[in-house]
């Protein structure tokens, strides 16, 4: 079934914290650069921690080719030229192979930097090995759906609770789901990136009134 115009305009915010699996973190960005219309939720903006900036640029440089962005070697001899677009100023734009598609890059140093930004996105993707920081960022951005260290995970296990804004948490197939009524949002975390002792701790601490369904 063809996507509607509204679906095609859905955009994602990618937040890459100082400590993370950088290879996995940039994958949603790389696929948005290479195939901007192949994904319903393309990455529209990237917030990258300032201390990770150079490593981020190097990872992007190694992950794309001129052909990926619709340029021949006669027009663009080196992917470094593309990456240099990022380096002009803190707020810059990366043009993909669709002239109408731009990716905005921002630097940040504390999670509070993002609290000052007007954010209007379909979903947020956060990559960080510090789950406490990732959770804090998730609450600050206040977007309806937040993914932590994962992407493209269906909300089906908690869809009823999500749609009714019922406070709830559970782990299904190594994915930790939370629905927060106070924020009208769902947080989806790769449970494998949670410390083993914290899988239940996070739910119990953050959602003291939660209830679990029997399976």
Secondary structure, 3 states (H helix, E strand, C coil): CCCCHHHHCCEEEEEECCCCCHHHHCHHHHHHHHCCCCCCCEEEEEEEEHHHHHHHHHHHHHHCCHHHHCCCCCCCCCHHHHHHHHCCCCCEEEECCCCCCEEEEEEECCHHHHHCCCCCCCEEEEECCCHHHHHHHHHHHCCCEEEECCCCCCCHHHHHHHHHCCCEEEEECCEEEEEECCCCEEEEEEHHHCCHHHHHHHHHHHCCCCCCCCC
